[in-house]
Amino acid sequence: MISLPSFFKPQHILWLSWTSVLLFLAACVQLQESGRSVFLVTTPEQEASMGAESFAQLKAGGKISGDPVTNSQVQRVAQNLIRQVNVPNANWEVVVFDDPTPNAFALPGGKIGVHTGILPLTQNDAGLAAVLGHELAHVTLRHGGQRFSQQSGIMLGYSALGIALANEEYKTRQLWQTAAGIGSQVFLTLPFSRSHEYEADRYGMTYMARAGYDPQEAINFWKRMEAASNQPGSKPPEWLSTHPADSNRIKQLQDLLPQAQAEYQRARL
């Protein structure tokens, strides 16, 4: 049986709890896009700087596509979506990477990357808009900054645990540190990431509809993604993944479709 470290006396637990609450409140920020209060230790300027640095590294290490048809489509769809979002002081840059990996991304500060490998699955402008709307939602909702802030908080917790266990036996320290690592991953990091994916799907569907793209194509795209990856053992169970199961994403998008269709009809007037 694992014994409770001697550090964890009631007064210490109370002190740590109040300290955690005060730290959270000090770094609590209300998001302009959603109105939700979230834990953020970064500023938009810091996030944009990190995004620009990462994007420069990706361009330096990747192969940029020179295909005019592909670039024209990606630029066209991206610009239509950019007009629907509010990213203060963004320095927009859209790059197509000649990469077979089915992927696309958007980074803080207005950096958008699209792999050519995603295009067979998007199939058309609306399918591409579903993907890019999702990625832009990660930026408008500051998901990158939230993940960085969460990891900073977890690392602070690990440090506090290390101090608390300093006088314990080696085996006890190992057991508690292993339990903390697994617990933070399964109960904090992974659910946090999945919640961001669901939120980005929701806002991304709205962005594409406002840009004049039929939101039904978001559902069609994820059905194609599900079919493409529907191989036994190709994905871990949802509770061990950073992303929701494709079937669950599709279910949420189907529930949101009537509202998104109303946005789409207004955009067409």
Steps between C-alpha positions, in 0.01 A plus 500: 500500500624850416520711812405866493818711507559671831488839325132464422353609829158671501649848545736445208220379274292805593793733432568341162131518408473870579828572322373318189175696505681833533739413216207400279310821571811709435538344154128482415424672168165553330518404133359753257379232259307273738458714811634212712754554776809284453840451663768678297853595601586628151401818316375505139829667403704219657286239330538674163876513544513127575274431202717702263815325622344155458370587152842624387651169612232303315562694179874455532469126554211424262442499125274782386266417213529700182189356336293801386160324508546368853635830628214692338239282670663514841554875485142560383341295776736629768433864414124447507529353849747759626232765439275320748739492795650754735870449571639837619830609345519185285766483232323255271704253300362194320739231377437170321747228591572220256450231761293179469398509867130592521536807717434872527566745780472862609735665747455810718581821318335398172711216361316232299651184355333241276651167400421381149417163658178638652353610164386154379287486816367856489409449129357849449507859627235435765685194631818705523305779674387248763862413574632856499203631699583244768867600503420872515273435797800364690658843447200720581436298817868514596524125546878504453542743788260300715695177442828675577347643819363163606838333451667779697256439785559125488878548507457726803298223661775246425755731660284539811457123518875452472557734793228328701659160440859608560528316832316186391656170396601461135229240430230722647619797293496290182151367566351845568678664208388225262142524627506878460633472145239248388220679684579841352514352150177299515290734714636844403705526181308263271145611597615863471626438146182317398284783632697741281440283196125495561500877553700560182259279304208706631645843426661384176164387366363847573793671327463295183124564490551875539755488219235352271597133511238232559563368855371157397844456343659498846304183577584353159869570555510327839316201358774471238763534772329228700493268198866571418615413850255218569761230551516280810763627741571814295382730779510477880173510696364852538591526870867447409497741205546874455212498250138383526384193313391590147151364569458731799618801301251417228219469757576845643517656154165342406347652814645841410402485132159680523657802668790503253262467206319812622834686495567366151163619371556848644843514332341423163246785517 
